[in-house]
Amino acid sequence: KQDRRGDTKRERVLPLLIHGDAAFIGQGIVAETLNLAYLEGYTTGGTIHIVINNQLGYTTIADDARSTQYCTDLVRMLRCPVFHVNGDDPEAVAQVAILAAEYRQRFHKDAVIDLYCYRKYGHNEADEPRFTQPTMYKSIDAKETVRKIYATQLASTGFLPESESEALVARKRKALEDALQEVRDTKRVFEVNAFGGLWQHYRGGADLSVADAATGVDEAQLRELLETMRTLPEGFQVRRQIADGVLKNIQDALELGKVKWGTAENLAYATLLANGHTVRVTGQDCRRGTFAHRQAVLHDSATGVTHTPLLGIGEALQKPQGRFDIYDSPLSEQGCLGFEWGYSLDCPDGLVVWEAQFGDFGNGAQVIIDQFIASSEDKWHRLSGLVMLLPHGYEGSGPEHSSARLERFLALSAEDNMQVVNLTSAAQIFHALRRQVVRQWRKPLIVMSPKSLFRSPNSESQLSEFVNGSFQRIIPDLEIAPKKAKRVLLCTGKVYFDLVDQRKKENRDDVAIIRIEQLYPLRSEELREVLAPYADGTDLVWVQEEPFNSGAWFFMNARLP
């Protein structure tokens, strides 16, 4: 919201986080998020934290919940003020709230209010806290309520007579009871209003309810953007590997019409920026890319000064360009992915991308994936176009860095809640990223990113595919005549190229290989159309690089006859 308003001083939008005491000290995501406080890609100019400190984590008392004196001692890492205040004193609470807000506005730092209070009824109204905290609840049972304490104080000073405070209670209680009765009488259902404002032009719902948008781009503009991407400031020196790699790839795209993966990805960002869309990319080492394929931010090899080619698009095209942010994140997955999901909720007209260094790094963010991303629309009534790039593939990196757990995302896929793709060409990543913004349908996009394919000639695409092409959910085999085929192989991802290589070695012309580029939502009628030319009784085999109990096998087997 600050970025949308151009609030670079971070003064017009106040971030407020409300915590429980047990969660504040006990949940690792709190520490991850606190570490983001003053980092360039994540700072909000200070957040006010209110800790509802009722001294219980369900039935766990403070002695079992933390090793520190206060539940707020975690914020010593930021050296920000903590105001410990008695929840039974409303005026003190109000004074502290004002003080925290003024501190945040003046110093642009976090401030914490430790609201020291208690739970009248334990964990909830049906709980019996006296099972586990009998002595504490003897004290609580003997206490007057906060309202009663304050009313007595006001009456003793003559500020508000007791009769007036009781009349105030009666009026408020009657208003609540009237509202309850109205709901019972009218059976009114209050819908969450989550699709207004910025989101009124976008939609979720079923995959088949929207057509795939045209994502091709005029060749003249593509060439102009490629020229911008390879233009360096005068005297700027780059390392030989970059000159022979990323910059050479851009030159090949211009001169030979051959586009590699990294060039295609940057070109997708460039075309969106040229049309005024925001593009935000974060993740560990994402500026250069874990596999050095992106190099979105170049460093002068002599001075260390940086140059970001995609920031020069507006000047090259002589028109305003969209906001481009790309940040190397700290070594955090849960906190950072949660941040990007939140950012995407206020950025329907832009592209928000989080890249895992290796796909298995997503394991550290599984709570965000399960609780928020996969259930964004159905559970939280919020649309999100967040993109997750998860490098995946069995190429000798060992068990730690081979699998992005494709099967896990497919298990989470239901009700067209998100998109899961495993792509094999540069043109496909270009169209997939553009489709995420160009069409009005907003769902999270999970990309099983390659590793070896970043540099492999196998994944190269012709520039013409970026002009006239579009995203292909399924890519048929155009090399093998259907009448000759004795077997049809279905696969996804880079294993396709292993199969093609083996087919060439054996000089076979009776095995067709079909690529499932989008695994979910899977349009069964499209698959039937691709399989229709093959004779009944032809062997249909699923092939994958993952082990039998991983990958897409069980998911696909449940959907194929």
PESULFEN-V752781 format. One record per pair of residues at least 24 apart in sequence whose ideal C-beta (glycine too) atoms are under 10 Angstrom apart, sorted by the first residue. I is the first residue (numbers start at 0). J is the second residue. Records with the same first field share a line. If there is no record, write none. Layout:
I = J + J
This chain:
0 = 43 + 342 + 344 + 345 + 346
1 = 42 + 43 + 44 + 345
2 = 277 + 279 + 322 + 324 + 342 + 345 + 346 + 349
3 = 197 + 277 + 322 + 345 + 346 + 348 + 349
5 = 322
6 = 43 + 44
7 = 44
8 = 44 + 107
9 = 42 + 43 + 44 + 45 + 103 + 104 + 107
10 = 44 + 45 + 103 + 104 + 107
11 = 44
12 = 43 + 44
13 = 43 + 44 + 45 + 46 + 47 + 100 + 103 + 104
14 = 43 + 44 + 45 + 46 + 47 + 48 + 103 + 109
15 = 46 + 47 + 48 + 49 + 100 + 103
16 = 46 + 47 + 48 + 49 + 50 + 109 + 111
17 = 47 + 48 + 49 + 50 + 51 + 112 + 114
18 = 48 + 49 + 50 + 51 + 52 + 70 + 71 + 111 + 113 + 114
19 = 50 + 51 + 52 + 53 + 55 + 56 + 57 + 70
20 = 50 + 51 + 52 + 53 + 54 + 55 + 56 + 61 + 64 + 65 + 69 + 70 + 71 + 113 + 114 + 115 + 116
21 = 50 + 52 + 53 + 54 + 55 + 56 + 57 + 59 + 60 + 61 + 63 + 64 + 65 + 70
22 = 50 + 51 + 56 + 64 + 70
23 = 48 + 50 + 51 + 52 + 64 + 65 + 69 + 70 + 71 + 72 + 73 + 74 + 111 + 113
24 = 50 + 56 + 61 + 64 + 65 + 66 + 67 + 69 + 70 + 71 + 72 + 73
25 = 56 + 59 + 64 + 65 + 70 + 73
26 = 73 + 333 + 366
27 = 331 + 333 + 334 + 363 + 366
28 = 331 + 332 + 333 + 334 + 337 + 364 + 366 + 367
29 = 73 + 74 + 334
30 = 73 + 74 + 76 + 331 + 334
31 = 329 + 330 + 331 + 332 + 333 + 334 + 335 + 336 + 337 + 338 + 363 + 364
32 = 331 + 333 + 334 + 335 + 337 + 338
33 = 73 + 74 + 76 + 77 + 79 + 109 + 334
34 = 76 + 77 + 329 + 330 + 331 + 334 + 335
35 = 328 + 329 + 331 + 334 + 335 + 337 + 338
36 = 74 + 76 + 77 + 79 + 108 + 109
37 = 77 + 107 + 108 + 109
38 = 326 + 327 + 328 + 329 + 335
39 = 324 + 326 + 327
40 = 279 + 280 + 281 + 324 + 325 + 326 + 327 + 328 + 329 + 335 + 338 + 339
41 = 281 + 326 + 328 + 329 + 331 + 334 + 335 + 338 + 339 + 342
42 = 107
43 = 103 + 107 + 109
44 = 103 + 104 + 106 + 107 + 108 + 109
45 = 77 + 79 + 99 + 100 + 102 + 103 + 104 + 105 + 106 + 107 + 108 + 109 + 110
46 = 77 + 79 + 103 + 108 + 109 + 110 + 111
47 = 96 + 99 + 100 + 102 + 103 + 109 + 110 + 111 + 112
48 = 74 + 79 + 81 + 99 + 109 + 110 + 111 + 112 + 113
49 = 82 + 92 + 95 + 96 + 99 + 110 + 111 + 112 + 113 + 114
50 = 74 + 81 + 83 + 111 + 112 + 113 + 114 + 115
51 = 86 + 112 + 113 + 114 + 115 + 116 + 118
52 = 83 + 84 + 86 + 112 + 113 + 114 + 115 + 116 + 117
53 = 86 + 114 + 115 + 116 + 117 + 118 + 119 + 121 + 122
54 = 115 + 116 + 117 + 118 + 132 + 135
55 = 117 + 118 + 121 + 122 + 126 + 128 + 131 + 132 + 135
56 = 122
57 = 121 + 122 + 123 + 126 + 128 + 131
58 = 121 + 122 + 126 + 127 + 128 + 130 + 131 + 132
59 = 131 + 132
60 = 131 + 132 + 135
69 = 111 + 113 + 115
70 = 111 + 113 + 115
71 = 111 + 112 + 113
73 = 111
74 = 109 + 110 + 111 + 113
77 = 108 + 109 + 110 + 111
78 = 108 + 109
79 = 103 + 106 + 108 + 109 + 110 + 111
80 = 106 + 108 + 109 + 110 + 111 + 112
81 = 109 + 110 + 111 + 112 + 113
82 = 110 + 111 + 112 + 113 + 114
83 = 111 + 112 + 113 + 114 + 115
84 = 112 + 113 + 114 + 115 + 116
85 = 114 + 115 + 116 + 145
86 = 113 + 114 + 115 + 116 + 117 + 145
87 = 115 + 116 + 117 + 142 + 143 + 144 + 145 + 148 + 149
88 = 115 + 145 + 148 + 149 + 152
89 = 145 + 146 + 148 + 149 + 152
90 = 149 + 152
92 = 116 + 145
116 = 145
117 = 142 + 145
119 = 144 + 145
190 = 380
191 = 379 + 380 + 381
192 = 380
193 = 344 + 376 + 379 + 380 + 381 + 382
194 = 347 + 376 + 380 + 381 + 382
196 = 345 + 347
197 = 344 + 345 + 346 + 347 + 348
198 = 344 + 345 + 347 + 348 + 381 + 382 + 441
199 = 347
200 = 347 + 348 + 439
201 = 347 + 348 + 382 + 384 + 438 + 439 + 440 + 441
202 = 382 + 438 + 439 + 440 + 441
203 = 375 + 376 + 377 + 380 + 381 + 382 + 383 + 414 + 415 + 416 + 439 + 440 + 441 + 442
204 = 376 + 382 + 414 + 415 + 440 + 442
205 = 414 + 415 + 440 + 520
206 = 414 + 415 + 418 + 440 + 442 + 472 + 517 + 519 + 520 + 521 + 522
207 = 415 + 520 + 522 + 524
208 = 415 + 440
209 = 438 + 439 + 440 + 441
210 = 438 + 439 + 440
211 = 430 + 434 + 437 + 438 + 440 + 469 + 470 + 471 + 472
212 = 430 + 433 + 434 + 435 + 436 + 437 + 438 + 439 + 440 + 469 + 470
213 = 430 + 433 + 434 + 437 + 438 + 467 + 468 + 469
214 = 267 + 270 + 426 + 429 + 430 + 431 + 432 + 433 + 434 + 435 + 436 + 437 + 438 + 465 + 468 + 469 + 470
215 = 270 + 426 + 429 + 430 + 433 + 463 + 464 + 465 + 466 + 467 + 468 + 469
216 = 266 + 267 + 269 + 270 + 271 + 273 + 274 + 429 + 430 + 433 + 465 + 466 + 467
217 = 270 + 465 + 466
218 = 256 + 462 + 463 + 465 + 466 + 467
219 = 466
220 = 269 + 270 + 273 + 274 + 316 + 466
221 = 252 + 253 + 258 + 266 + 269 + 270 + 273 + 429 + 462 + 465 + 466
222 = 252 + 253 + 462
223 = 269 + 273 + 312 + 315 + 316
224 = 249 + 265 + 266 + 268 + 269 + 270 + 272 + 273 + 308 + 309 + 312 + 315 + 316
225 = 249 + 250 + 252 + 253 + 258 + 262 + 265 + 266 + 269 + 462
226 = 253 + 315
227 = 269 + 273 + 308 + 309 + 310 + 311 + 312 + 313 + 314 + 315 + 316
228 = 252 + 253 + 262 + 265 + 266 + 268 + 269 + 294 + 295 + 308 + 309 + 311 + 312 + 315
229 = 253 + 262 + 308
230 = 306 + 308 + 311 + 315
231 = 297 + 299 + 306 + 308
232 = 297 + 299 + 304 + 306 + 308 + 311
234 = 299 + 301 + 302 + 304
235 = 297 + 298 + 299 + 300 + 301 + 302 + 304 + 305 + 306
236 = 297 + 298 + 299 + 300 + 301 + 302 + 304
237 = 294 + 297 + 298 + 299 + 300 + 301 + 306
238 = 294 + 297 + 298 + 299 + 300
239 = 300
240 = 291 + 294
241 = 287 + 291 + 294 + 297 + 298 + 300
242 = 300
244 = 291 + 292 + 294 + 454
245 = 287 + 288 + 291 + 292 + 293 + 294 + 295 + 297 + 308
246 = 294 + 297 + 308
248 = 292 + 294 + 425 + 454 + 459
249 = 308
251 = 459 + 462
252 = 425 + 459 + 460 + 461 + 462 + 465
253 = 462
255 = 459 + 461 + 462
256 = 459 + 460 + 461 + 462 + 463 + 464 + 465
257 = 425 + 456 + 459 + 460 + 461 + 462
258 = 424 + 425 + 426 + 429 + 458 + 459 + 460 + 461 + 462 + 463 + 464 + 465
259 = 292 + 425 + 452 + 453 + 454 + 455 + 456 + 458 + 459 + 460
260 = 288 + 290 + 292 + 293 + 422 + 424 + 425 + 426 + 427 + 428 + 429 + 448 + 449 + 452 + 453 + 454 + 455 + 458 + 459 + 460
261 = 288 + 290 + 291 + 292 + 293 + 294 + 295 + 425 + 428 + 453 + 454
262 = 292 + 293 + 425 + 429 + 459 + 460 + 462
263 = 424 + 425 + 426 + 427 + 428 + 429 + 430 + 432 + 458 + 459 + 460 + 462 + 464 + 465
264 = 288 + 292 + 293 + 295 + 352 + 388 + 425 + 428 + 429 + 431 + 432 + 448 + 453
265 = 292 + 293 + 294 + 295 + 308 + 309 + 429
266 = 309 + 425 + 428 + 429 + 432 + 433 + 462 + 465
267 = 350 + 425 + 428 + 429 + 430 + 431 + 432 + 433 + 434 + 435 + 436 + 465
268 = 293 + 295 + 309 + 312 + 321 + 323 + 325 + 350 + 352 + 429 + 432 + 433
269 = 308 + 309 + 311 + 312 + 315 + 316 + 320 + 323
270 = 312 + 429 + 432 + 433 + 436 + 437 + 465
271 = 309 + 312 + 320 + 321 + 323 + 348 + 349 + 350 + 432 + 433 + 435 + 436 + 437
272 = 309 + 310 + 312 + 313 + 316 + 319 + 320 + 321 + 322 + 323 + 349 + 350
273 = 309 + 312 + 313 + 315 + 316 + 318 + 319 + 320 + 321
274 = 318 + 320 + 321 + 433 + 436 + 437
275 = 313 + 318 + 319 + 320 + 321 + 322 + 348 + 349
276 = 320 + 321 + 322 + 323 + 346 + 348 + 349 + 350 + 433 + 436 + 437
277 = 321 + 322 + 323 + 324 + 342 + 346 + 348 + 349 + 350 + 351 + 436
278 = 309 + 320 + 321 + 322 + 323 + 324 + 325 + 346 + 349 + 350 + 351 + 352 + 432 + 436
279 = 322 + 323 + 324 + 325 + 326 + 339 + 342 + 343 + 346 + 349 + 350 + 351 + 352 + 353
280 = 309 + 323 + 324 + 325 + 326 + 339 + 350 + 351 + 352 + 353 + 354 + 386 + 388
281 = 324 + 325 + 326 + 327 + 328 + 335 + 336 + 338 + 339 + 342 + 351 + 352 + 353 + 354
282 = 325 + 326 + 327 + 328 + 332 + 335 + 336 + 339 + 352 + 353 + 354 + 355 + 356 + 360 + 387 + 388
283 = 327 + 328 + 329 + 330 + 331 + 332 + 335 + 354 + 355 + 356 + 357 + 360
284 = 327 + 328 + 354 + 356
285 = 325 + 326 + 327 + 328 + 352 + 353 + 354 + 355 + 356 + 388
286 = 325 + 326 + 327
287 = 327
288 = 354 + 356 + 388 + 390 + 448 + 453
289 = 354 + 355 + 356 + 357 + 360 + 388 + 390 + 400 + 448 + 450 + 453
290 = 356 + 357 + 390 + 448 + 449 + 450 + 451 + 452 + 453 + 454
291 = 453 + 454
292 = 448 + 449 + 450 + 452 + 453 + 454
293 = 325 + 354 + 388 + 453
295 = 323 + 325
296 = 325 + 326 + 327
321 = 348 + 349 + 350 + 436
322 = 346 + 349
323 = 349 + 350
324 = 349 + 351
325 = 352 + 354
328 = 353 + 354 + 356
330 = 356 + 360 + 363
331 = 360 + 363 + 364
332 = 356 + 360 + 361 + 362 + 363 + 364 + 365 + 366 + 367 + 368
333 = 361 + 362 + 363 + 364 + 365 + 366 + 367 + 368
334 = 363 + 364 + 367
335 = 363 + 364 + 367
336 = 360 + 361 + 363 + 364 + 365 + 366 + 367 + 368 + 371 + 372 + 385 + 387
337 = 364 + 366 + 367 + 368 + 370 + 371 + 372
338 = 367
339 = 364 + 367 + 372 + 383 + 385 + 386 + 387
340 = 364 + 367 + 368 + 370 + 371 + 372 + 375 + 379 + 381 + 383 + 385 + 387 + 443
341 = 367 + 371 + 381 + 383 + 385
342 = 383 + 385
343 = 372 + 375 + 381 + 382 + 383 + 384 + 385 + 386 + 441 + 443
344 = 371 + 375 + 379 + 381 + 382 + 383 + 384 + 385
346 = 383 + 384 + 385
347 = 382 + 383 + 384 + 436 + 439 + 441
348 = 384 + 436 + 441
349 = 384 + 435 + 436
350 = 384 + 385 + 386 + 432 + 433 + 435 + 436 + 444
351 = 383 + 384 + 385 + 386 + 435 + 436 + 443
352 = 384 + 385 + 386 + 387 + 388 + 432 + 435 + 444 + 446
353 = 385 + 386 + 387 + 388 + 389
354 = 386 + 387 + 388 + 389 + 390 + 446 + 448
355 = 387 + 388 + 389 + 390 + 391 + 403 + 448
356 = 389 + 390 + 400
357 = 389 + 390 + 391 + 396 + 399 + 400 + 401 + 402 + 403 + 448 + 450
358 = 387 + 388 + 389 + 390 + 391 + 392 + 400 + 401 + 402 + 403 + 404 + 405 + 446 + 447 + 448 + 450
359 = 389 + 390 + 391 + 396 + 398 + 399 + 400 + 401 + 402 + 403 + 404
360 = 389 + 390 + 399 + 400 + 403
361 = 387 + 388 + 389 + 390 + 391 + 403 + 404 + 407 + 408 + 445
362 = 402 + 403 + 404 + 407
365 = 404 + 407
368 = 404 + 407 + 408 + 411 + 417 + 443 + 445
369 = 407 + 411
371 = 443
372 = 408 + 411 + 416 + 417 + 442 + 443 + 445
373 = 407 + 408 + 410 + 411 + 412 + 413 + 416 + 417 + 443 + 445
374 = 411 + 413 + 414 + 416 + 417
375 = 416 + 417 + 441 + 442 + 443
376 = 414 + 415 + 416 + 417 + 441 + 442 + 443
377 = 413 + 414 + 415 + 416
378 = 416
381 = 441
382 = 440 + 441 + 442 + 443
383 = 417 + 441 + 442 + 443 + 444
384 = 418 + 435 + 436 + 438 + 440 + 441 + 442 + 443 + 444
385 = 417 + 435 + 441 + 442 + 443 + 444 + 445
386 = 418 + 431 + 432 + 435 + 436 + 443 + 444 + 445 + 446
387 = 417 + 419 + 443 + 444 + 445 + 446 + 447 + 448
388 = 428 + 432 + 444 + 445 + 446 + 447 + 448
389 = 421 + 445 + 446 + 447 + 448
390 = 446 + 447 + 448 + 449 + 450 + 453
391 = 421 + 446 + 447 + 448 + 449 + 450 + 492 + 493 + 544 + 545 + 550
392 = 421 + 447 + 448 + 449 + 450 + 451 + 452 + 492 + 493 + 494 + 544 + 545
393 = 450 + 492 + 493 + 494 + 543 + 544 + 545 + 546 + 549 + 550
394 = 449 + 450 + 451 + 452 + 493 + 544
395 = 450 + 451
396 = 450
400 = 450
401 = 450 + 544 + 545 + 549
402 = 447 + 544 + 545 + 546 + 549 + 550
403 = 445 + 446 + 447 + 448
404 = 447 + 545 + 549 + 550
405 = 445 + 447 + 491 + 492 + 518 + 543 + 545 + 549 + 550 + 551 + 552 + 554
406 = 543 + 545 + 546 + 548 + 549 + 550 + 551 + 552 + 553 + 554
407 = 445 + 549
408 = 443 + 445 + 447 + 518 + 519 + 551 + 554
409 = 445 + 518 + 519 + 521 + 550 + 551 + 552 + 553 + 554 + 555 + 557
410 = 553 + 554
411 = 445 + 519
412 = 445 + 518 + 519 + 520 + 521 + 554
413 = 519 + 520
414 = 520
415 = 440 + 442 + 519 + 520
416 = 442 + 443 + 519 + 520
417 = 442 + 443 + 444 + 445 + 519 + 520
418 = 442 + 443 + 444 + 445 + 446 + 472 + 517 + 518 + 519 + 520
419 = 443 + 444 + 445 + 446 + 447 + 491 + 517 + 518 + 519 + 520 + 521 + 551 + 554
420 = 444 + 445 + 446 + 447 + 448 + 470 + 472 + 491 + 492 + 515 + 516 + 517 + 518 + 519
421 = 445 + 446 + 447 + 448 + 449 + 490 + 491 + 492 + 493 + 494 + 495 + 514 + 515 + 516 + 517 + 518 + 543 + 550 + 551
422 = 446 + 447 + 448 + 449 + 452 + 458 + 470 + 471 + 474 + 491 + 492 + 493 + 514 + 516 + 517
423 = 449 + 452 + 457 + 458 + 460 + 471 + 474 + 490 + 491 + 492 + 493 + 494 + 495 + 496 + 514 + 516
424 = 449 + 452 + 457 + 458 + 459 + 460 + 461 + 464 + 468 + 471 + 474 + 495 + 514 + 516
425 = 452 + 453 + 458 + 459 + 460 + 461 + 462 + 464 + 465
426 = 458 + 459 + 460 + 461 + 462 + 463 + 464 + 465 + 466 + 468 + 469 + 470 + 471
427 = 458 + 460 + 464 + 468 + 469 + 470 + 471 + 472 + 474 + 514 + 516 + 517
428 = 452 + 458 + 460 + 470
429 = 460 + 464 + 465 + 468 + 470
430 = 460 + 464 + 465 + 468 + 469 + 470 + 471
431 = 470 + 471 + 516 + 517
432 = 470
433 = 465 + 469 + 470
434 = 469 + 470
435 = 470
438 = 470
442 = 520
444 = 517
445 = 518 + 519
447 = 491 + 492 + 493 + 518 + 550 + 551
448 = 492
449 = 492 + 493
450 = 493
451 = 493 + 496
452 = 492 + 493 + 496
455 = 493 + 496
456 = 496
457 = 493 + 495 + 496 + 497 + 499 + 500
458 = 493 + 496
470 = 516 + 517
471 = 514 + 516 + 517 + 525
472 = 514 + 515 + 516 + 517 + 518 + 520 + 521 + 522 + 525 + 526 + 529
473 = 513 + 514 + 515 + 516 + 517 + 521 + 522 + 525 + 526 + 528 + 529 + 530
474 = 512 + 513 + 514 + 515 + 516 + 529
475 = 511 + 512 + 513 + 514 + 525 + 528 + 529 + 530 + 532
476 = 502 + 510 + 511 + 512 + 513 + 514 + 529 + 532 + 533
477 = 511
478 = 502 + 508 + 511 + 512
479 = 507 + 508 + 509 + 510 + 511 + 512 + 533
480 = 508 + 509 + 511 + 532
481 = 511 + 530 + 531 + 532 + 533 + 534 + 537
482 = 532 + 533 + 534
483 = 507 + 508 + 509 + 510 + 511
484 = 508 + 509 + 510 + 511 + 512 + 532 + 533 + 534 + 537 + 538
485 = 509 + 510 + 511 + 533 + 534 + 536 + 537 + 538
486 = 510 + 511 + 512 + 533 + 537 + 538 + 539 + 540
487 = 511 + 512 + 513 + 529 + 530 + 532 + 533 + 537 + 538 + 539 + 540
488 = 512 + 513 + 514 + 538 + 539 + 540 + 541 + 542
489 = 513 + 514 + 515 + 526 + 529 + 530 + 539 + 540 + 541 + 542 + 543 + 551 + 555 + 559
490 = 514 + 515 + 540 + 541 + 542 + 543 + 544 + 551 + 555
491 = 515 + 516 + 517 + 518 + 541 + 542 + 543 + 544 + 545 + 550 + 551 + 555
492 = 516 + 518 + 543 + 544 + 545 + 550 + 551
493 = 544
494 = 542 + 543 + 544 + 545 + 550
495 = 542 + 544
497 = 542 + 544
498 = 542
509 = 537
510 = 538 + 540
511 = 537
512 = 540 + 542
513 = 539
515 = 541 + 551 + 555
518 = 550 + 551 + 554 + 555 + 558
519 = 551 + 554 + 558
521 = 551 + 554 + 555 + 558 + 559
523 = 558 + 559 + 560
526 = 555 + 558 + 559
527 = 560
530 = 559
